[in-house]
Every structure is written in C-alpha cells, then in structure tokens.
Amino acid sequence: MNSFAGSSGRAAPDRSERGGPREGVRERGGGDVRGAGQGLPGHREADPRQRELLPLRYFGRNSYVVGRLRGPCARVLARLERLNEYLPEDKDPTHVWSIVLFVSIFVVAALSVYIEPKASVPLAKKVSIHPPSASHILLPDGRYMAYKEHGIPPDKARFSIIYPHPFLSSRLAGIPGLKSSLLEEFGIRLITYDLPGFGESDPRPRRNLESSAWDISLLANASGVNGKFWVLGFSSGSMHAWASLRYIPDRIAGAAMFAPMVNPYDPLMTREERYRTWNQWTRRRKFLFFLARRLPRFLSFFYHRSFLSGRHGQIDKWLSLSLGNRDRALIEDPLYEEFWQRDVEESIRQGHAKPFVEEAALQVSDWGFSLSDLKLQKKRRGKGVLDWLNWLISLLSEKEAEYTGYLGPIHIWQGMDDKVVPPAMTDFVHRVLPGAAVHKLPYQGHYTYLYFCDECHRQIFTTLFGTPQGPLTNNTEADLTQRDEKMVEQEDIVLVDVTTE
C-alpha cells in the first residue's frame, strides 16, 4: 500500500474512514489506475480495492461509456415521456410503466411456451407427392405440357372444350363432380391442362396472356381437336379464356365463363364498380393484390408460409378469401376436402413459388389488350393514305363492312352471393360487352354452382349445346355440316344485333 500511496501523491484512506466524505470517482479511479500502471512490470499483486474501483473508471457517471450513451438515452426517454400524457393524473408514471413492463414480459413468456395440442384437434395433414399420371405434348419451344382428357374420344366428340384452370389448381380439377355419363350424353370432350410451372407442365420464361392463348391453340392441334372448340373459364383462370378470344378468335366456337375474374385495376371500371368490387375483399387479399402489382417478389414469402409450407390448409385462409354461407358449407364438406387436397398436391408438385407469383402478377398487370377489344364493332378506318385508298376501293366494289372483335357467343354465370368475384365484376363485363349473355344465380356463391352439382351441369350444357344428341355417329360428315351451319347462324344473329344497335 505504501508504493500505491507514493505513486498517487497522497496517502491511501484507511478502511475505517469509509464513513467520512468520499473522494470523487474520477480522482479515486484515476489514482488507482495510475498506481497500478507504475507498478508494472514487476509490481506486487494489486490490492482488492483497486479491482473494485476499475469498473467505476469505465462505467461511472463521468466515464467514457456513460458519456457516449447519455445523449441517445436522453432523447429516447424524452420521447417516451410523451406517453405519460395518456395516464391519469393521480397515477405515478414509474409505478404504472413498471407494471406494464412486467405484464408485457409475462405475456411474451406465456406465448412462447409450447402448448401440447388437444387430442380432439387434428393436426394439419402433410402434403403428398403422387407419381406422374398426365399425358404430355411437346411444344415448339421444347417445353412439355401436361393435360388430361375427359369424356368422348376425339373421333366421336361432337363438341370440344378446353379448360385453363384457376390459381392454385391443376388439370385434375376439371369441373368437380362432373359425371362421364353426362359428357357422353352431350357428346362432349373436355380437355384440361396444367399451366406453365403448375403440375407436370414445364415453366415458360417471360410468359404472358398472349403466349397463354397460343399454348391453348397448340394443345388443341396436338390433341386432335378438328375445327373450332369452346373455352371454359372459372374465377382467375378466366383471363386465359379472355386471351384466347382476343388472340385466336378463329379457333374459338364460344366461351363459357363462371364468375370470371378481370383485372381489378382495369382503367375502364367506374368508381362505383371498383368500390363494389374491392369492398367485398379482406384487407389481406387487398394487400396481396398490391404486392402482386407493385412488389411481386415478396409474394413468395407468403406462399411459402401457406400452400407451399408442406401442410394442407383451407382455401379461404390460404388465399384470404371471404366466403358466403353456402360456399363455406361446401368447403367444409369431406367430399370437397378430398378433392381440394388432391388438386393442391398436384398444383404445387414442383415446389417453386415462381409460377404462382407470375400467375398472380398477370392477373393485376397490363393484359396487353382490353375487354373492349372483344366487342363486335365495325372496323375503324385508319388515317394513313393506304387506309383511305382501301376505303375508296371498298366503296366502289360495294364490299361489306369489316368487323372486329369476337363474333361467337359468350355466356357468363354469376352467383349473386359470390364474395370472391363479386357481381360488380360481371356487371362491368356486361357493360363493356353488351352482347354477352349473363345468367345471374340468386343465392349462389363462388363454388356452389359449378362444383358437385349434377343438375347445374346439365343446365350449363343444355344452355350451350341445346338438346343432347350423344356422340357422333357413322354419318360424321352430316353431323359436322349441321354443326357448322348452326355456328354460322349464330354469327349471323350476332351481326344483325350489332348492326341494329
């Protein structure tokens, strides 16, 4: 202790003097540190009191560390003091916030504890991957497309229908609950296929709705569809059906749409139509639409925590859907649950989020065409010199006026209790395409008319094809001639209606 006292320039206070006035922390700490430094390298073991004072040198009131943290801490506390204004005047802030802190810690600790699930609550079923079962065609760009045929063989089919499936679905869905006997009764061949990246179909880089329409055309050619065919669109899958009417109208005999989804950001929608549409959706679904339009890459985060998580769930939870009473009763039916789980397993077979992100982005981005382009109208004359010359030649030759748009029939079925695709969307489509036949379904939801309803399926085919005539007979040419004449008559009727308007 003598050497320590001499080096510091003053005598070390005795332990008995601790009750008297204490020296400043800086003086005591500084003296101790200097004393310890002068004793090196051959100093004796430091006094225990030196070790007690060393922390004060770095963490005392006037230390370097406290000096650096004093300013930021003061600013944070000043902001937190504003919360005291919301406390009653008779409450001590220190007492209140200590209780709040304690309760918060307790709640977080309670939520972090794993609670063993009850035996009565079933665990989520794991997703299973099944062996490949699809037929495939090789497309010109080297991709393979998976498809499935339902109903009549190609050589006996009176009508052919191609169905692009909606989001989070696959070729296996088709028309759920549709009986093969009904297809045979009407002579229908139904072809379903996997969209690029879904099921067993290869992904397509930089795909858009025009490429989707040409995929449908290539599928029809490769699967032996002769002449024209019908397209069926349901929910979000309708955008692929709309695209086929725009890009390959000469191949399409007609369109059957069920709760057809359009772009919710379509500039042709009025403010009232947009409000009646968006008002039916949950906040989470609106947020997912926003991400799909502005930040589509972030959608994979949500998809990996829902249908790509490896476990089954409910469609309304995964896709943030608001369902009516009849739709909710349907999805809780064991028959629907079995169908849904198998369809989802096939849809996510490849395990990648990119095809789903692309599909969601296609729905809310620029389609490359407008629904108004499908409206049957006289072809407008251009402003160029060649356009004027062609117009003069047509006048002199008494050439009939040319029409643009889709000439065939369009049928739309819309449930009036549908909250997934609200009736306001169909009202918008009918306003833009007044020639479309709209079938409003009171008390029907999004799924209840198309899914597992034998009587509904019969009504649909009767509306589209009239009296059932069965498969084609041996007198094939006569049957084909009658079908072509019927199509020509329908087109003539549409032309007369447009001219009258």
SVG drawing of the C-alpha trace seen along z (x, -y; Angstrom):
<svg xmlns="http://www.w3.org/2000/svg" viewBox="-83 -15 93 61">
<polyline fill="none" stroke="black" stroke-width="0.4" points="0.0,0.0 3.0,-2.3 4.1,-2.2 0.5,-2.8 0.2,-5.9 3.6,-7.3 2.8,-6.9 -0.5,-8.7 0.9,-11.6 -1.4,-11.0 -2.0,-8.5 -4.5,-5.9 -7.5,-6.2 -8.0,-3.7 -11.0,-1.3 -12.2,-2.8 -12.6,-6.2 -15.2,-5.0 -17.9,-6.6 -16.4,-10.0 -16.6,-12.2 -15.7,-10.2 -13.4,-11.4 -14.7,-11.9 -14.9,-8.8 -12.6,-10.2 -9.9,-11.1 -10.1,-7.7 -10.3,-5.7 -7.6,-7.7 -5.2,-7.4 -5.8,-3.7 -5.2,-3.1 -2.0,-5.2 -0.8,-3.3 -1.4,0.0 0.4,-1.2 3.5,-2.4 3.9,1.0 4.4,2.8 6.2,5.0 7.4,6.2 4.6,5.0 3.1,6.8 -0.5,8.2 -3.0,5.3 -5.0,4.5 -8.6,5.9 -9.8,2.3 -8.1,1.4 -10.2,4.1 -13.3,2.6 -12.5,-0.9 -11.6,0.2 -15.2,0.7 -16.0,-2.8 -13.4,-4.2 -15.2,-3.0 -18.9,-2.8 -19.1,-5.7 -21.2,-8.8 -18.4,-10.7 -16.9,-7.7 -16.4,-7.5 -19.1,-4.8 -21.7,-6.6 -20.8,-9.9 -21.3,-8.3 -24.7,-6.8 -26.1,-9.7 -27.2,-11.7 -29.1,-8.9 -30.7,-7.6 -31.9,-11.1 -33.5,-11.6 -35.3,-8.2 -36.6,-8.9 -37.8,-12.3 -39.9,-10.7 -41.2,-8.1 -42.2,-10.7 -44.9,-11.8 -46.8,-8.7 -47.2,-10.0 -49.8,-12.4 -52.2,-9.5 -52.0,-8.4 -54.4,-9.5 -53.2,-12.5 -53.4,-10.6 -51.1,-7.7 -47.4,-7.6 -45.7,-7.0 -42.9,-5.0 -45.3,-2.6 -47.6,-2.3 -44.9,-1.7 -43.2,0.9 -46.4,2.8 -46.8,2.5 -43.3,3.8 -43.9,6.7 -47.1,7.7 -45.5,7.5 -42.7,9.8 -45.2,12.2 -47.4,12.3 -44.4,12.8 -43.2,15.6 -46.6,17.2 -47.0,17.0 -43.5,18.6 -44.4,21.7 -45.4,24.6 -48.8,25.9 -49.5,29.5 -52.5,29.7 -55.5,31.5 -56.3,34.9 -59.6,33.7 -57.9,31.1 -56.5,32.9 -53.0,31.8 -52.6,30.4 -52.2,33.2 -48.9,33.3 -48.8,32.7 -48.1,35.9 -46.5,36.0 -48.0,38.6 -46.5,40.5 -46.8,38.7 -50.1,39.5 -50.5,36.9 -50.4,37.1 -47.8,34.8 -47.3,32.9 -44.0,31.4 -44.4,27.7 -42.3,26.0 -40.1,24.2 -39.1,27.5 -41.5,27.4 -43.7,30.3 -47.4,29.5 -49.4,31.9 -53.0,32.5 -55.9,34.8 -58.9,35.8 -62.4,36.4 -65.5,37.7 -65.8,38.7 -62.8,39.8 -61.7,37.3 -63.1,39.1 -66.6,39.2 -66.7,35.8 -69.5,33.5 -68.1,30.6 -64.7,30.0 -64.0,27.8 -60.5,26.7 -60.4,25.5 -57.4,23.5 -57.6,23.9 -57.6,21.1 -54.9,20.2 -53.7,23.0 -55.3,25.7 -54.3,28.2 -55.6,30.3 -57.1,32.8 -59.8,30.3 -61.7,30.1 -65.4,29.5 -65.6,31.1 -68.2,33.7 -68.9,33.8 -70.1,37.3 -68.7,39.1 -72.2,40.2 -73.3,36.6 -70.4,35.8 -71.3,38.8 -74.9,37.8 -74.0,34.5 -71.1,35.8 -68.5,33.6 -64.8,34.0 -63.3,31.9 -59.5,31.2 -57.8,29.8 -54.2,28.9 -51.6,27.6 -50.5,24.0 -46.7,23.5 -44.9,24.4 -48.0,26.0 -48.5,29.7 -46.4,31.6 -46.1,28.8 -42.7,27.1 -42.4,23.5 -42.2,20.8 -39.9,17.9 -41.5,14.4 -44.9,15.8 -47.9,13.5 -51.5,13.9 -50.7,13.9 -48.4,16.8 -51.1,18.5 -53.6,18.2 -51.1,19.8 -50.5,22.6 -54.2,23.4 -54.1,23.4 -51.1,25.7 -52.8,28.0 -55.9,28.2 -53.8,29.1 -51.7,31.7 -54.7,33.4 -56.6,33.9 -59.2,31.1 -60.5,30.5 -62.1,27.2 -63.3,24.9 -63.6,25.6 -65.1,24.0 -63.1,22.4 -64.3,22.6 -63.1,20.0 -63.6,20.1 -62.5,17.4 -58.9,16.3 -58.5,18.8 -60.9,16.7 -58.1,14.4 -56.6,17.2 -60.0,17.7 -60.4,14.0 -56.9,14.0 -58.0,16.9 -60.9,14.8 -58.5,11.9 -55.6,13.7 -57.0,16.9 -60.7,15.9 -60.8,18.0 -60.3,21.2 -63.0,20.4 -66.5,21.6 -67.8,20.0 -66.9,19.1 -68.5,20.3 -67.4,18.1 -68.2,18.8 -67.6,15.9 -65.0,14.5 -62.2,12.6 -61.0,9.5 -58.2,7.1 -59.3,5.2 -57.2,2.3 -58.8,2.1 -59.0,-1.6 -62.4,-1.1 -64.0,-0.3 -66.1,-3.1 -65.5,-4.3 -68.7,-2.6 -67.8,0.7 -64.4,0.6 -65.8,-0.2 -68.4,2.6 -65.6,5.0 -62.9,4.1 -65.4,3.6 -66.1,7.4 -62.5,8.4 -60.5,8.8 -57.7,6.5 -55.1,9.2 -56.4,10.0 -56.2,6.3 -52.6,6.3 -51.7,9.4 -53.1,7.7 -51.0,4.6 -47.9,6.8 -48.7,8.6 -48.9,5.4 -46.0,3.4 -43.7,5.9 -44.5,9.4 -41.2,10.9 -42.5,10.6 -45.4,12.9 -43.1,15.9 -42.7,15.1 -46.4,15.6 -46.8,18.5 -44.1,20.5 -46.0,20.0 -49.3,21.2 -49.8,23.6 -46.0,24.2 -45.4,25.0 -45.8,28.7 -49.1,29.0 -52.7,28.8 -55.0,25.9 -58.2,24.3 -58.5,22.3 -60.1,19.3 -57.2,19.0 -54.5,19.5 -55.9,17.1 -57.5,14.7 -61.0,15.2 -64.3,14.0 -66.9,16.7 -70.7,16.7 -72.6,19.3 -73.1,21.7 -69.5,21.6 -68.3,22.1 -70.6,25.1 -69.2,26.6 -65.5,26.3 -66.2,28.0 -67.8,31.0 -65.5,34.1 -66.1,34.7 -64.8,31.2 -61.9,31.5 -60.7,34.7 -60.9,33.2 -59.2,29.9 -56.3,31.6 -55.5,33.8 -55.8,30.9 -53.5,28.7 -50.9,31.5 -50.8,31.7 -50.7,28.0 -47.6,27.5 -45.9,30.7 -42.7,28.7 -42.5,26.9 -41.5,23.5 -43.2,20.2 -42.3,18.5 -45.2,19.9 -47.7,18.7 -46.1,15.3 -46.2,15.0 -49.9,16.0 -50.8,13.5 -48.8,10.7 -50.6,11.5 -54.0,11.0 -53.3,7.4 -50.9,6.2 -51.4,4.9 -53.1,7.8 -51.9,6.5 -55.5,6.0 -58.7,4.6 -62.1,6.4 -63.5,3.7 -61.3,5.1 -63.6,8.2 -66.7,6.1 -68.1,6.7 -67.9,3.4 -67.2,2.1 -63.5,1.9 -62.3,-1.7 -60.7,-3.3 -57.1,-4.4 -55.7,-7.8 -53.0,-6.7 -53.0,-7.1 -53.3,-3.3 -56.3,-3.2 -58.1,-5.9 -57.4,-4.0 -58.7,-0.8 -61.8,-2.6 -62.4,-4.1 -61.9,-0.6 -64.4,0.9 -67.0,-1.8 -66.6,-1.3 -66.7,2.5 -69.6,2.4 -67.6,4.5 -69.3,5.4 -68.1,3.6 -65.4,5.4 -66.0,6.1 -63.5,6.5 -63.9,8.2 -65.1,11.7 -68.0,13.0 -69.0,16.1 -71.3,16.5 -70.2,15.6 -72.1,17.0 -71.4,15.8 -72.8,17.4 -72.5,15.3 -73.5,16.2 -75.2,13.2 -73.8,14.3 -70.2,14.5 -67.7,12.6 -64.6,13.9 -65.5,12.5 -68.3,10.0 -71.2,9.5 -69.9,6.0 -67.2,7.5 -69.8,9.3 -71.7,6.0 -68.6,4.3 -68.0,7.1 -71.6,6.8 -71.3,3.1 -68.2,3.4 -69.5,6.5 -73.3,6.0 -73.6,8.9 -72.6,11.4 -75.4,13.5 -75.3,13.1 -77.0,15.8 -77.5,14.4 -77.8,17.1 -79.6,16.0 -78.3,17.3 -75.3,19.0 -71.7,18.4 -68.4,18.7 -68.2,22.5 -71.7,23.8 -73.0,23.7 -70.0,25.3 -68.8,27.7 -70.6,31.0 -74.0,30.1 -75.4,32.6 -78.4,30.5 -76.3,27.4 -74.0,29.2 -77.0,30.4 -78.4,26.8 -75.0,25.5 -74.6,27.9 -78.2,27.5 -77.7,23.8 -74.6,24.1 -75.4,27.0 -79.2,27.5 -80.8,30.9 -78.3,33.7 -77.5,35.7 -74.9,38.1 -71.5,38.9 -71.1,38.5 -72.5,41.4 -71.0,43.1 -72.6,40.3 -69.9,38.0 -69.9,35.6 -73.6,34.8 -73.3,34.1 -70.3,31.8 -72.2,29.9 -75.1,29.4 -72.8,28.1 -71.1,25.7 -74.4,24.4 -75.6,23.8 -72.4,21.8 -72.9,19.7 -76.5,18.9 -75.3,17.8 -72.7,15.5 -75.3,14.0 -77.7,13.3 -74.9,11.5 -74.1,9.4 -77.7,8.4 -77.9,7.4 -74.8,5.3 -76.0,3.6 -79.3,2.8 -77.7,1.2"/>
</svg>
